[in-house]
Amino acid sequence: MKKIATKPYQPLAWTATFVLLCAAMLISHYPNLMYGVYGFAIASTLWTIVGFLWQEKSLIFLNGVLTIIYAYGIIKDIVGITT
C-alpha cells in the first residue's frame, strides 16, 4: 500500500480551518455583529501564512486578498464608517 506524505505545518492548517468554521458559525448565529468578520480575518491570515510555508501561490493569493478585504471592513467598523 502506498503511503501518503503529509505536508508540514499541519497543526497550523487545521487551526486555520477550525477558526474558519467557527467564524462561519458566528456569522450564521450573529449576522449583524462583527465577530464572524474578525474570525474570517484571522482564518484568512493563518491560511496566507500556511500558503507561504507550503509555497502554494493559490493559497497565498486567495487568502491574502481575503485578508485585505476583511481588514478593510474591520477598519471601517472601528472608525465608524457606515455605507
N, C-alpha and C positions, 0 to 999 in steps of 0.2 A: 504494500500500500504506500502511495506517495505521501510524504509528509509535507504539509503546507507551511512555508516560512511566514512568520508573523513580522509585521513592521515594528520598528522600535517606537517607543513613546506611546504604547497602547493605553496606559493608565490616563495620560493626558487626553487622548482622543475620546476615551469613554467618559471622562469627566465633562468634556465639552458636550458630548451627546446628552448626558444626564441634565446638564444646565439648560440645554436647548429644549428638552422635553418639559422640564419644569417651567420654563418661560412660556411655552405653548399652553400649558395648563393654567398659568396665571392669566394669560390673555383671554382664555376662554371663560374663566370664572370672573375676572375683573376687567372687562374690556375698556372701561373708561379711566383706568388707573395706569400709571407708567411702570408698574413693577415688571410686567412682561417685557417691556421695551428694554429695561435695564438688563434683564436676563438674556434677551436676544443679543444685546451688545456684548455682554460678557462671553456668551457662547460663540459668537462670530469672531471675537478677538482670539479666543482659545483655538478655534479652528484655523484661523490665519497662522497662528504660531505653529500648529501641527503641520500645516501646509509647508511652511518654511523648513521645519525639521525633516519632513518627508520629501522635500523638494518637488512638490506637486503644484505646478503652476495653476491648475484649475482651482484648487482649494485656496491658494493664495489670492487669486483674482476675485473669485466669488465672495469669499468671506471678508476680504479686505474692503471691497466695495460695500458690502453689508455693514461692516463696522463703521465706515464713514457715514452711511445713511442713518444708522441708529444714533451715532454721536451727534449728528445734526439735529435729530429730533429731541435728544436729551438736552442739548444746549438750548434749543428753543423753549423747552419746558422749564428749564432752570431760570432763564432770562425772563420768561413770562410772555413770550411772543405767541399770539394765537392767530390762526388764519381761518 
